[in-house]
């Protein structure tokens, strides 16, 4: 079974998003960075039900997860 690519809804300048992107790089996990307009967070709200970033979408486990620390822990446990 082929794994689908993870998605990260994020802002480039967000330090919490940067922390998650660094973890992806550290683990060598491919992902798609979905840029969210800081002035229009409708896109991330439609996916997660909330407006904060980062938000991880893992189509392999049907998980949608906010909060950088939780995302980093999830990536380590599931993709590390």
N, C-alpha and C positions, 0 to 999 in steps of 0.2 A: 504494500500500500504506500502510495506517495504522500508525503506530508505536504500540506498547503502552507504557503508563506504567511507568517504572522504580520499583523498590521499594528502600527503605533500611531495614534492620533496625538499630535504634538505641535508645539511652537519651536522654531529654531532657537530662540533666545531664552527659553525656559530652562533654568538650571535643573529642575526635576526631570524634565524630558531628556536633557543631556546625560544625566545619570543613567537613565534607562538605555539610551543609545549606546553609551559606553559598555554597558553590560552585554548588549547584543554583540558588539564588536569583540569583547573579551571572550565570549563563548563561541564566536564564529557562527552565529545564527543569522541567517538571512531574514530580512524583514522589509516591509514597505512602510516608509514614513509618509503618513497622511498629514499634510500641513493644515492646521486649523487657523482661520483668521481670528486674531485676538478680539476683533470688534464684532465678529459674527460667529458665534459658537454653535449655530444650529446644526452643523454637520456632526460635531461630536455629541451633541445632545440627542440627535436622532439615533445614534449608535448605542449610547450608553445610558441615556436618561438623565444625565447630569452635564454640566458645562465645564468642569475642570479637566485639565490635562496634566500628565499623560493618561491615555487610556489604551490598554492592550486589547486587541481582538485576536483570539487564537481559534481559528476555524477547525483545528484538529481536535479540540476538546470542547468546542462551543462555549468558551469562557470569554466574558467581557469584564475587564478588570481595571479600575482606576487606582491611583495612589502609587507613586514611584517605588516606595519601599516594598510594597506588596508585589509589584510587578517584578522587581529585581529578585526577590525571594522565589517567586513562581518560576522565573526563567532558570535560576540556579537548580531548583528541584526537578524541573521537567526537561530542561535542555542542556544542563551542565555536564 
